[in-house]
Amino acid sequence: QVQLVESGGGLVQPGGSVKLSCAASGLRFSTYAMRWYRQAPGKERELVAFITSPGSVTTYADSVKGRFTISRDNAKNTVYLQMNSLKPEDTAVYYCNTNLGLNNYWGQGTQVTVAS
């Protein structure tokens, strides 16, 4: 059974940094592309970052480009999201995601709150 477990969220001051982790199990992690999504209160879930299975290609939403970095360690079955220069509008629940065919897998999410 595929499991994705996020960690690393919390309360951060504007301009601060935080690094999220997502530990995966139940899948051959090194063969799966991974994504980070976020959902703010009252808003739809949005794709924040994407990384290919070997980690050679990454893409970002325009709103986080230059501030967030997605990476992965296939030996540890973990994907990361380094978030710098955080803004109040980055406040959201952050989810990691992967899919195999029509099967979509989500973690439980981790809350990031950016406030002074």
C-alpha positions as CSV (number, residue, x, y, z in Angstrom):
1,Q,0.0,0.0,0.0
2,V,1.4,3.4,-1.0
3,Q,1.9,5.8,1.9
4,L,3.1,9.4,1.7
5,V,3.9,11.2,5.0
6,E,4.7,14.9,5.0
7,S,6.6,16.6,7.8
8,G,8.4,19.9,8.6
9,G,5.6,22.4,8.6
10,G,4.9,25.0,11.2
11,L,4.8,28.7,12.0
12,V,7.3,30.8,10.1
13,Q,7.9,34.6,10.0
14,P,7.6,36.4,6.7
15,G,10.9,36.2,4.9
16,G,11.8,33.0,6.7
17,S,12.5,29.5,5.4
18,V,11.2,26.0,6.1
19,K,12.0,22.6,4.5
20,L,9.2,20.1,4.0
21,S,9.8,16.4,3.7
22,C,7.7,13.6,2.3
23,A,8.6,10.1,3.1
24,A,7.2,7.5,0.7
25,S,6.7,3.8,1.1
26,G,4.9,1.0,-0.7
27,L,6.2,1.9,-4.1
28,R,9.3,1.8,-6.1
29,F,10.0,5.4,-5.3
30,S,12.9,6.0,-7.8
31,T,10.5,5.4,-10.7
32,Y,7.8,7.9,-9.7
33,A,7.7,11.6,-10.5
34,M,6.6,13.5,-7.4
35,R,4.7,16.7,-6.9
36,W,4.0,19.2,-4.1
37,Y,0.6,20.8,-3.9
38,R,-0.9,23.4,-1.5
39,Q,-4.3,24.4,-0.5
40,A,-5.1,27.6,1.3
41,P,-8.4,28.2,3.2
42,G,-11.2,28.8,0.7
43,K,-9.1,28.1,-2.3
44,E,-8.6,25.2,-4.7
45,R,-5.6,22.9,-4.3
46,E,-2.8,24.1,-6.6
47,L,0.3,22.5,-8.0
48,V,3.4,24.1,-6.5
49,A,6.4,22.0,-7.8
50,F,7.1,18.9,-9.8
51,I,10.2,16.7,-10.1
52,T,10.9,13.8,-12.4
53,S,11.8,10.3,-11.1
54,P,15.6,10.8,-11.5
55,G,15.3,14.4,-10.3
56,S,16.8,15.8,-13.4
57,V,13.8,18.0,-14.3
58,T,11.9,20.4,-12.0
59,T,9.1,22.8,-12.7
60,Y,7.4,25.4,-10.4
61,A,4.3,27.5,-10.2
62,D,5.0,31.1,-11.1
63,S,4.1,32.2,-7.6
64,V,7.0,30.3,-6.1
65,K,9.6,30.3,-8.8
66,G,12.9,31.5,-7.5
67,R,11.9,31.0,-3.9
68,F,11.0,27.2,-3.6
69,T,13.2,24.3,-4.5
70,I,12.0,20.7,-5.0
71,S,14.5,17.9,-4.6
72,R,14.6,14.2,-3.9
73,D,16.8,11.5,-2.4
74,N,15.9,8.2,-4.0
75,A,18.0,6.3,-1.6
76,K,15.9,7.6,1.3
77,N,12.5,7.4,-0.6
78,T,12.0,11.1,0.2
79,V,11.1,14.2,-1.6
80,Y,11.7,17.7,-0.2
81,L,10.4,21.2,-0.7
82,Q,12.8,24.0,0.4
83,M,10.8,27.2,0.9
84,N,12.6,30.5,1.2
85,S,11.6,34.1,1.3
86,L,8.2,33.0,2.6
87,K,5.2,35.3,2.3
88,P,1.9,35.3,4.2
89,E,0.2,34.2,0.9
90,D,2.2,31.0,1.1
91,T,0.1,30.0,4.1
92,A,-1.5,26.7,3.3
93,V,-1.6,22.9,3.9
94,Y,1.1,21.4,1.7
95,Y,0.6,17.9,0.3
96,C,3.0,15.6,-1.6
97,N,1.5,13.6,-4.5
98,T,2.3,10.9,-7.0
99,N,0.3,8.9,-9.4
100,L,0.5,5.6,-11.3
101,G,-1.9,5.5,-14.2
102,L,-5.3,6.5,-12.8
103,N,-4.3,6.0,-9.2
104,N,-3.5,9.2,-7.4
105,Y,-1.8,9.1,-4.0
106,W,-1.7,11.9,-1.4
107,G,-0.2,12.4,1.9
108,Q,-2.1,13.8,4.9
109,G,-0.6,17.3,4.5
110,T,1.4,19.5,6.7
111,Q,0.4,23.1,7.7
112,V,2.7,26.0,6.9
113,T,1.6,29.3,8.4
114,V,3.6,32.5,7.5
115,A,2.8,35.2,10.0
116,S,4.7,37.6,12.3
